[in-house]
Each structure stands twice: as C-alpha cells, then as structure tokens.
Amino acid sequence: MQEKWGKLSDIGFPRLLHNIFAARDTASALDMEDRNIKKRFFFKTGVPVYGISNVLNEVLGRLMVRKGIITQEIYEKSLEIMLNGKKKQGEVLLSNGHITPHQLNDALNIQTKERLFSAFNWINGAYHYWTIEKLPKDLFLYPVHPAYAILHALKGGYYPADRIKAAIDDNKEQLVVFSNKTVYALEDFQPTPAETGVLTLIDGNRKLGEILVETETKFSTSKEDIYPFIYALLATDIIILKQREKEKKPEGPSSEDSALIEELTGKYLQMKSLNSFEILGIGQDADNGSIKKAYFKMARQYHPDKYHSNIPDVLAAASDIFTIINTAYTTLSDENARRTYEES
C-alpha cells in the first residue's frame, strides 16, 4: 500500500487494519494521533506485531500490576531502577527475580493486544501509514492476526456499539452476498459455532434482516449478539451488501470525486506535519523571490477555484490546503514574522 495520510473518522480502525493486511507489505508502520495521545504499530506482511503507546496505563509495569503479576511496590521500585539505569522494565523485573521469562513473555503478548485493541476506540484523530525497509531489531514481536483482532475487539466493546448497530440496522433491506475475493480463512477469525452457522445462511437471496432473524431462530442466539461478527465480515470484505434495482439510494460522489477527496485530505494531513519551508518546498536560506515563486506554484496547484466541482468535501479539502499554503507564505514573506518563526 502506498504511503498514506488520512482521518480515522473517514475509514474507521477495523477497515484500516484490513486494508493494511490486504496490502501485505513486507514491513511497515502506522502512526496514529488524537490530540496528545499517540500510538505506533509495526506490521510484518500486513500483520501487526508490535505496538508503542504514550498512554501511561498501557506501560508494561502497570499492566503487570493490573494482572496481579507484580505488586504496586515492586512496580515502583523497578521503575526507579529502570530510569536510573536506562534499562527496560521487563529486563529489570526479570534480573531481580520478580517475574519468570514465561510471565514476561505473556505480559508482552497481552500488552501488544491491549494496545492494538484500545486503538479500536479511536473515532477521531489522524493516521499515517508507510512502508519501511525492515523492522527494528530490538522489538519483541507478537503477531496478532487482523481478523482475530477485528472480531474480538468488536465483541469486547472496544469499538463503539452504536456504530456497529447503525451499520447493521441501516442495511437490513439489502441482500448479502459473499465477495468474490478475500484474503482471509474462516479460522483466522476464531468464530463461535453460532457465528460459523451464519455463513451457511448467506446464499445471495436473503436480506441482511432475514439472516439475522433466521440466526436467532436456528442457533438460539440473540441477533444483536451476532452484530459484531456481521460487522467484521463487512469491514474485511468477506461479504458485501447489494441493493435491488428499485431500492437504489441516490448516488453519492463519483469514484473520481471520492479519490480526489481522499487525495486532498491526505495532502492536508501531510502538510500539517511540515514546517513552513517544507510546505512551500524551499530551503531555509530561500530569499523573498524564491518564496514568492514557490507560493504561486503551490497556489496554482491547490487553489479551490481549480477544482470545478459541486461536491462540498472537494472544495473544503482544497480550501484547507490553501489556508496552510497562505499561512506559510504570510509567515515567510514578512521579515519580522520570518525571524520570529525561525527563532521559535
């Protein structure tokens, strides 16, 4: 998958995780940021294998206290040793005999899962995905299959239940069919017998609502309990929904407009992470003539008037980019403003 910036509100973490797995890049990384919270995940052939987080409750020592592996007192003492000796907490706990290698291995595995599962809670924020040459050497790799992560995070309440319910309830009148291409095997999800039984009801002739009713009757399970499984199948393109011709809803943006919105949104998020010189594509020694030339080049490329579209999202995305370009130019073209900016 190509390097990509985007908003989590546009795609949702389940679908993003699926897209990364489907791309199967040899080694890659994903940064997520929402206000002051940041996460980074590393992937090997599309499978998440390690996670980093600045959430205090997700550090290894606190996790071990929560799981009853160590006491709060041991955690605090090991933290002091770790900070003074610049060592990893697991290494400190192990060398002092507070935990066994098996306990450390289990805790690191749980930590990877918890950091991954908690990312499903993110409805807002931005992400940046890119490929890397190889994974860092000092990582403890604990693969978590995306299919398993998606289904069990949904069932565990990590993803907003109202989003799952709305996605199912709004589409009960649509036909359910299997996708003609999938990158998963059923066992990847580790489904329950009732969830596996749902698949036997999908024949291309039943509506989603009908399948849910039959599930309740045939497998003695609440149809609401099966919502996460259906949502997981939709997010991973195992199944797709089809409307009958007479039930077609008004068309939204064309595929070209959708691609343009995605491209402009990604460019906007990328520019937000750059300084004013990088935004205009110039060096820090650029003179006023170079700054003005770079500005007009960027302005011609991203001025909202260039996009002859009646789609509000296209114009809004272009306007956001143009605002960033204007701000960069205003800052650098004014001698005093530029001096203050460079000093800061």
C-alpha positions as CSV (number, residue, x, y, z in Angstrom):
1,M,0.0,0.0,0.0
2,Q,1.3,3.4,-0.8
3,E,2.3,5.9,1.9
4,K,-1.0,7.4,3.1
5,W,-2.3,10.0,5.5
6,G,-5.9,10.1,6.5
7,K,-8.6,10.7,9.1
8,L,-9.8,7.8,11.2
9,S,-13.3,9.3,11.1
10,D,-13.3,8.6,7.3
11,I,-12.3,5.0,7.5
12,G,-12.6,3.5,11.0
13,F,-9.8,1.4,12.5
14,P,-11.3,-2.0,11.5
15,R,-11.3,-1.1,7.8
16,L,-7.8,0.5,8.1
17,L,-6.4,-2.7,9.7
18,H,-8.0,-4.7,6.9
19,N,-6.5,-2.5,4.2
20,I,-3.0,-2.9,5.7
21,F,-3.4,-6.7,5.9
22,A,-4.7,-6.9,2.3
23,A,-1.6,-4.9,1.0
24,R,0.7,-7.4,2.7
25,D,3.7,-5.0,2.7
26,T,6.9,-6.8,3.9
27,A,7.5,-4.3,6.7
28,S,5.5,-1.2,7.5
29,A,4.5,1.2,10.3
30,L,1.3,3.1,11.3
31,D,1.3,6.3,13.3
32,M,-2.0,7.4,15.0
33,E,-2.5,10.7,16.8
34,D,-5.5,12.1,18.6
35,R,-4.8,15.3,20.5
36,N,-2.0,14.4,22.9
37,I,-2.4,10.6,22.5
38,K,-0.1,8.8,20.1
39,K,0.4,5.2,19.0
40,R,2.7,3.5,16.6
41,F,2.2,-0.1,15.3
42,F,4.7,-2.2,13.3
43,F,3.5,-4.7,10.7
44,K,5.1,-7.7,9.1
45,T,3.4,-8.8,5.9
46,G,0.3,-6.9,7.0
47,V,0.1,-8.5,10.5
48,P,0.5,-6.2,13.5
49,V,3.5,-7.5,15.6
50,Y,4.4,-4.7,18.0
51,G,2.8,-1.5,19.4
52,I,4.1,1.6,21.0
53,S,1.9,4.0,23.0
54,N,2.3,7.1,25.2
55,V,-0.8,6.0,27.2
56,L,0.5,5.6,30.8
57,N,-1.9,2.8,31.7
58,E,-0.5,0.7,28.8
59,V,3.1,0.5,30.0
60,L,4.4,-2.9,30.9
61,G,4.7,-2.4,34.6
62,R,1.2,-1.1,35.1
63,L,-0.2,-3.9,33.0
64,M,1.5,-6.4,35.3
65,V,0.1,-4.8,38.4
66,R,-3.4,-4.9,36.9
67,K,-3.0,-8.6,36.0
68,G,-1.7,-9.4,39.5
69,I,1.8,-10.5,38.2
70,I,3.6,-8.0,40.4
71,T,2.7,-5.6,43.3
72,Q,2.5,-1.9,43.1
73,E,5.5,-1.7,45.4
74,I,7.6,-3.9,43.1
75,Y,6.5,-1.8,40.1
76,E,7.6,1.5,41.7
77,K,11.0,0.1,42.8
78,S,11.6,-1.4,39.3
79,L,10.6,1.9,37.7
80,E,13.2,3.7,39.7
81,I,15.9,1.2,38.8
82,M,14.8,1.3,35.1
83,L,15.0,5.1,34.9
84,N,18.4,5.3,36.7
85,G,20.0,2.5,34.7
86,K,18.3,3.2,31.4
87,K,17.0,-0.3,31.2
88,K,13.8,-1.8,30.0
89,Q,11.3,-2.6,32.8
90,G,10.9,-6.2,31.8
91,E,14.7,-6.7,32.0
92,V,14.8,-5.1,35.5
93,L,11.9,-7.3,36.8
94,L,13.5,-10.4,35.3
95,S,17.0,-9.8,36.6
96,N,15.7,-9.1,40.1
97,G,13.7,-12.4,40.2
98,H,10.3,-10.7,40.4
99,I,9.0,-12.5,37.3
100,T,9.8,-15.5,35.2
101,P,10.7,-15.4,31.5
102,H,7.3,-17.1,30.8
103,Q,5.5,-14.3,32.7
104,L,7.4,-11.7,30.8
105,N,6.5,-13.3,27.5
106,D,2.8,-13.5,28.4
107,A,2.8,-9.9,29.6
108,L,4.4,-8.6,26.4
109,N,1.9,-10.5,24.4
110,I,-1.0,-9.1,26.4
111,Q,0.5,-5.6,26.1
112,T,0.6,-5.8,22.3
113,K,-3.1,-7.0,22.2
114,E,-4.2,-4.3,24.6
115,R,-2.5,-1.5,22.7
116,L,-4.0,-2.8,19.5
117,F,-7.5,-3.4,20.9
118,S,-7.6,0.1,22.5
119,A,-7.0,1.7,19.1
120,F,-10.4,0.5,18.0
121,N,-11.8,3.1,20.4
122,W,-10.4,5.9,18.2
123,I,-13.1,7.5,16.2
124,N,-11.3,10.8,15.6
125,G,-7.7,11.6,15.0
126,A,-5.3,11.2,12.1
127,Y,-3.1,8.3,10.8
128,H,0.0,8.0,8.7
129,Y,0.9,4.6,7.1
130,W,4.2,3.9,5.3
131,T,6.5,1.1,4.4
132,I,9.9,0.6,5.9
133,E,13.0,-1.4,4.8
134,K,12.9,-3.7,7.8
135,L,11.5,-3.9,11.3
136,P,13.7,-2.5,14.2
137,K,15.9,-5.2,15.7
138,D,15.0,-4.6,19.4
139,L,11.3,-5.3,19.1
140,F,9.6,-8.2,20.8
141,L,7.4,-9.5,18.0
142,Y,3.9,-10.8,19.0
143,P,1.8,-11.2,15.9
144,V,-2.0,-10.6,16.3
145,H,-3.9,-11.7,13.2
146,P,-6.1,-8.8,12.0
147,A,-9.2,-10.9,11.5
148,Y,-8.9,-12.1,15.1
149,A,-8.2,-8.6,16.4
150,I,-11.1,-7.0,14.4
151,L,-13.8,-9.6,15.5
152,H,-12.7,-9.9,19.2
153,A,-12.2,-6.1,19.6
154,L,-15.7,-5.6,18.3
155,K,-17.1,-8.3,20.6
156,G,-15.1,-6.9,23.5
157,G,-16.7,-3.5,23.3
158,Y,-13.6,-1.7,22.2
159,Y,-15.4,-0.3,19.1
160,P,-18.4,1.9,19.6
161,A,-21.5,-0.3,19.8
162,D,-23.7,2.4,18.3
163,R,-21.7,2.4,15.1
164,I,-22.0,-1.3,14.8
165,K,-25.7,-1.2,15.4
166,A,-26.3,1.7,13.0
167,A,-24.3,0.0,10.2
168,I,-26.4,-3.2,10.6
169,D,-29.8,-1.6,11.2
170,D,-29.4,0.8,8.2
171,N,-28.8,-2.1,5.8
172,K,-31.3,-4.7,6.8
173,E,-33.1,-4.5,3.5
174,Q,-30.0,-5.2,1.4
175,L,-29.1,-8.6,0.0
176,V,-26.0,-10.2,1.5
177,V,-23.5,-11.9,-0.9
178,F,-20.0,-13.4,-0.5
179,S,-17.2,-11.3,-2.0
180,N,-15.6,-13.0,-4.9
181,K,-12.2,-12.3,-3.4
182,T,-11.0,-12.5,0.1
183,V,-7.6,-12.5,1.9
184,Y,-8.9,-14.5,5.0
185,A,-9.7,-18.0,6.0
186,L,-12.6,-18.6,8.4
187,E,-10.3,-19.9,11.2
188,D,-8.4,-16.5,11.1
189,F,-11.4,-15.0,13.0
190,Q,-11.7,-17.9,15.6
191,P,-15.6,-17.6,15.4
192,T,-18.1,-19.4,17.6
193,P,-20.3,-22.2,16.3
194,A,-23.2,-19.7,16.0
195,E,-21.1,-17.2,14.1
196,T,-19.9,-20.0,11.7
197,G,-23.6,-21.0,11.2
198,V,-24.4,-17.5,10.0
199,L,-22.3,-18.2,6.9
200,T,-24.5,-21.1,5.9
201,L,-27.4,-18.7,5.6
202,I,-25.7,-16.4,3.0
203,D,-26.9,-17.5,-0.4
204,G,-27.2,-14.2,-2.3
205,N,-31.0,-14.3,-2.0
206,R,-31.6,-13.3,1.6
207,K,-31.6,-9.8,3.0
208,L,-29.5,-9.0,6.0
209,G,-32.5,-8.6,8.2
210,E,-33.8,-12.0,7.2
211,I,-30.4,-13.6,8.0
212,L,-30.4,-12.1,11.5
213,V,-34.0,-13.4,12.2
214,E,-33.0,-16.9,11.0
215,T,-29.9,-16.8,13.1
216,E,-31.9,-16.1,16.2
217,T,-34.3,-19.0,15.4
218,K,-31.8,-21.5,14.2
219,F,-28.9,-21.1,16.5
220,S,-30.7,-19.9,19.7
221,T,-28.7,-16.7,19.9
222,S,-29.8,-13.1,20.0
223,K,-29.4,-11.4,16.7
224,E,-27.8,-8.4,18.5
225,D,-25.0,-10.8,19.7
226,I,-24.2,-11.6,16.1
227,Y,-23.9,-7.9,15.0
228,P,-20.1,-7.7,15.7
229,F,-19.5,-10.8,13.5
230,I,-21.5,-9.4,10.6
231,Y,-19.8,-6.0,11.0
232,A,-16.4,-7.8,11.0
233,L,-17.3,-9.6,7.8
234,L,-18.3,-6.3,6.1
235,A,-15.2,-4.5,7.3
236,T,-12.9,-7.2,5.9
237,D,-14.8,-7.7,2.6
238,I,-15.8,-11.3,3.3
239,I,-19.4,-10.3,2.5
240,I,-20.8,-7.3,0.6
241,L,-24.3,-5.8,0.5
242,K,-26.3,-5.3,-2.7
243,Q,-29.4,-3.3,-3.3
244,R,-32.1,-4.3,-5.6
245,E,-32.5,-2.0,-8.5
246,K,-35.8,-0.5,-7.3
247,E,-34.2,0.1,-3.8
248,K,-31.2,2.0,-5.0
249,K,-30.5,5.1,-3.0
250,P,-29.4,8.4,-4.6
251,E,-25.8,8.2,-5.7
252,G,-23.1,9.9,-3.7
253,P,-19.8,11.3,-5.0
254,S,-18.4,9.6,-8.1
255,S,-15.4,7.4,-7.8
256,E,-13.3,10.2,-9.3
257,D,-14.6,12.7,-6.7
258,S,-14.1,10.2,-3.9
259,A,-10.5,9.5,-5.0
260,L,-9.9,13.3,-5.2
261,I,-11.3,13.9,-1.7
262,E,-9.1,11.1,-0.3
263,E,-6.0,12.6,-2.1
264,L,-6.6,16.1,-0.9
265,T,-7.4,15.0,2.6
266,G,-4.1,13.0,2.7
267,K,-2.2,16.0,1.4
268,Y,-3.7,18.3,4.0
269,L,-2.8,15.9,6.9
270,Q,0.7,15.6,5.5
271,M,1.2,19.4,5.2
272,K,0.0,19.8,8.9
273,S,3.1,17.8,9.9
274,L,5.5,20.1,7.9
275,N,7.1,23.4,8.7
276,S,6.5,26.5,6.6
277,F,9.7,25.9,4.5
278,E,8.7,22.3,3.8
279,I,5.2,23.3,2.9
280,L,6.4,25.6,0.1
281,G,9.2,23.1,-0.9
282,I,12.0,25.5,-0.3
283,G,15.2,25.6,1.8
284,Q,15.6,27.7,4.9
285,D,18.0,30.0,3.1
286,A,15.4,30.9,0.4
287,D,15.1,34.6,-0.4
288,N,11.8,36.5,-1.0
289,G,11.9,35.9,-4.7
290,S,12.2,32.1,-4.2
291,I,9.4,32.2,-1.6
292,K,7.0,34.1,-3.8
293,K,7.8,31.8,-6.8
294,A,7.2,28.7,-4.7
295,Y,4.0,30.2,-3.2
296,F,2.4,30.9,-6.7
297,K,3.3,27.4,-7.9
298,M,1.6,25.9,-4.9
299,A,-1.4,28.3,-5.1
300,R,-2.0,27.4,-8.8
301,Q,-1.9,23.7,-7.9
302,Y,-4.3,23.8,-4.9
303,H,-6.5,26.9,-5.3
304,P,-10.1,25.9,-4.7
305,D,-11.2,27.5,-7.9
306,K,-9.1,24.9,-9.8
307,Y,-11.5,22.2,-8.7
308,H,-14.6,22.7,-10.8
309,S,-16.7,20.5,-8.5
310,N,-20.1,20.9,-6.8
311,I,-19.0,18.4,-4.1
312,P,-18.6,20.3,-0.8
313,D,-16.0,17.9,0.5
314,V,-13.7,18.5,-2.5
315,L,-13.9,22.3,-2.1
316,A,-13.5,22.1,1.7
317,A,-10.3,19.9,1.4
318,A,-8.8,22.2,-1.2
319,S,-9.6,25.2,1.0
320,D,-7.9,23.6,4.0
321,I,-4.7,23.1,1.9
322,F,-4.8,26.6,0.5
323,T,-5.1,28.0,4.0
324,I,-2.0,26.2,5.1
325,I,-0.1,27.4,2.0
326,N,-1.2,31.0,2.6
327,T,-0.2,30.9,6.3
328,A,3.3,29.6,5.3
329,Y,3.7,32.4,2.7
330,T,2.5,35.1,5.0
331,T,4.9,33.9,7.7
332,L,8.0,33.7,5.5
333,S,7.4,36.7,3.2
334,D,7.3,39.1,6.2
335,E,10.9,39.8,7.5
336,N,9.9,40.2,11.2
337,A,7.4,37.3,11.1
338,R,10.0,35.0,9.5
339,R,12.7,35.9,12.0
340,T,10.3,35.2,14.9
341,Y,9.3,31.9,13.2
342,E,12.9,30.8,12.7
343,E,13.8,31.6,16.3
344,S,10.9,29.5,17.6
